[in-house]
């Protein structure tokens, strides 16, 4: 029977340098037998914050009374900054699709979305005009401005099972409309 062991290592970089690429080369020595390397993952921060399994093989859409529950929607308005709390009835994480529509013009890099106490930040790199739609789509791994691909720095967002907090920061004194959509998930796919 296979035995899997989880390892975590910290990669330290200079604060003023941006990491463009990382090469990981697993090396095994002085042993016999079969070895599998799975789920190599890189996260920001100085602590291991989670593990996201491959949803295509192990999960299915959340169900109630044998019927798939429709995607959930949340909307709101944020002025300067705020925290959105999302309740996820599923038994595991679910990718979030977040749209931000500025009410006033905002400078490049002034719209930031994160999780929990500020981890997994995502910053929209382009300036935004009032009425633009900036989309950070966890379901399709796209970052869009008015439907066209645009740049971001950081991570796509997800909702943890139960409730999860999502701080939103805007340019000081300015407001934006928020639209959030996600499909709750549960265990139930193929067993390994």
Buried (B, 14 or more C-beta within 10 A) or exposed (E): EEEEEEEEEEEEEEEEEEEEEEEEEEEEEEEEEEEEEEEEEEBEEEEEEEEEBEBEEBBBBBEEEEEEBEBBEBEEEBEEEBEBEBEBEBBBBBBBBBBBBBBBBBEEEBBBBBBBEEBBBBBBBBBBEEEBBBBBBBBEEBBBBEEEEBEBEBBBBBBBBEEBBBBBBBBEEBBBBBBBBBBBBBEEBEEE
